[in-house]
Amino acid sequence: MGKTYAELLEDVKGSVKTVSLEECKRRLEAGEDYTFVDVREKDETRAGYIPGAVMLPRGFLEMQAEQKLPDKKANIIVYCAGGVRSAFAAQALQDLGYARVESANPGYVRWKDMRYPMETPPDLSPAQLDRYARHIMLPEVGEAGQEKLLKSKVLLLGAGGLGSPSSLYLAAAGIGTLGLIDADVVDASNLQRQILHGTSTVGVPKVESGKQRLKDLNPDIEVISFEERLTSDNVDRVFDMGWDVVVDGLDNFPTRYLVNDASIWKNIPVVHGSIFRFDGQVTTFVPKDGPCYRCLYPEPPPAHLAPSCAEAGVLGVLPGIIGTIQATEAVKLILGQGEPLKGRLLMYDSLQMTFRQLKLRRDPECPVCGEKPTITEYIDYEGFCSR
C-alpha cells in the first residue's frame, strides 16, 4: 500500500537536516561559506530572494543541479516559500550525491516578513525577458548580467568590415548604448564584407545606415552616431562619454595609436582587431593590466608596408569571424566572465583554418604605458593613413 502525501512529507523531513531562518541569517551576515539555493518558480522570485542565492526551480532541480552546483561537497541551504518544497529538494540533492545539504524552515515568506536581508531581481520588462531568454538561462549571465549589458556603453571605431558583425551581435546581445564613429559613406564595393549595410543604403553615411539597421535589430538600444573621423581634436570629446569598452575596427595605423594613447589615459579597455587578405588577429588591451598597442608596435610602419584592404584585398567572410570574436570579448569584459585576450594575440589563418596564440608582454620601456612614459599628449602621425 502506497504512502499518503503527509506520510511521504514526514519521511522526507526526517531524512534531511533543517535549519532555522535565524541561523540562516546569522550565517549569511557572518559571511560563512554557505550556498543558498532558491527552489521557487521564477515568478515567485520576482518578489525578492536571499542575497546571492542560486536560482534552481524545483521542477528543473535534478536536470540543472550539477551545472549550477558543481561542488558536491559545498555547504548548501535550500529554501522555498514555506519549507515544503525545500525539504523535497534537499532530499533530491542528497540522492544526487550532495553531502552537506540543509532545508530552511520556514521559508522565504517568513524571511521577508521578518525583514531579513533580501534582494530584488533586475526590473526587466516582459518583452526583455522574452528577447534575452537564452542569455538569462546561462548562470554566467542571468538577469543580473543582462541588466549589466543593458546599462553598458560600447564605442565601435569604424562601421565597416569589423564594425559590421561586432555591432550587430552587440546590439542583439542588448548592449544598452552603442557608439558608431565613421566618416565614410556606403559604397557598392563595401557590400562584399560590410554586412551592416545594404544596396538600399549605398551613398548613405555609414553611421546612419548602421544606426537604422541596429535599431531595427533591437529597438531597446540607443545608437549614438559620429559622422566624423577620429582625430586628436575630437578624441577627448568622443571618449569622454562613459564608454565601458572600445571595439577597434580601424583600418589605419595613425588612428590606432591615437586610440591606444587615449584609452590608456582614460582607462578604457580596447578590443583590437585587424584583417589582411586571408588572415586576421584579435587581442584585448586592458590599461594598467597588460601590454598596450605600443608595446607591440612602438611606431607606425612606413605607408608602403601597410597596404589597405582596397589595395591588397580581403576575403569577404574574414571580418565576420574576427568581428564576432571582438564582440565576444566586449561582452565578456562587461559581464566579468571568462578570460579576455589580455596579453594574448589570437591569430587566424582562414586558408589553413587554424588559430594560434602569441604571448604579449608589457614593455617596461613603452613610451605610453611604461615605467617612464615619454609620450604624454596626442600625436598626429601624417602620411600613414590608408583608408
Secondary structure, DSSP 4 states (H G I P E B T S, - for coil): -PPPHHHHHHHHHHHSEEE-HHHHHHHHHHT-S-EEEE-S-HHHHTT-B-TTPEE--GGGHHHHHHHH---TTSEEEEE-SSSHHHHHHHHHHHHTT-SEEEEESS-HHHHHHTT---B------HHHHHHTHHHHTSTTTHHHHHHHHHH-EEEEE-SSTTHHHHHHHHHHHT-SEEEEE---B--GGGGGT-TT--GGGTTSBHHHHHHHHHHHH-TTSEEEEE-S---TTTHHHHHTTT-SEEEE----HHHHHHHHHHHHHHT--EEEEEEEBTEEEEEEE-TTSS--HHHH-SSPPPGGGS--HHHH-B-TTHHHHHHHHHHHHHHHHHHT-S---BTEEEEEETTTTEEEEEE----TT-TTTSSS----S-----S----
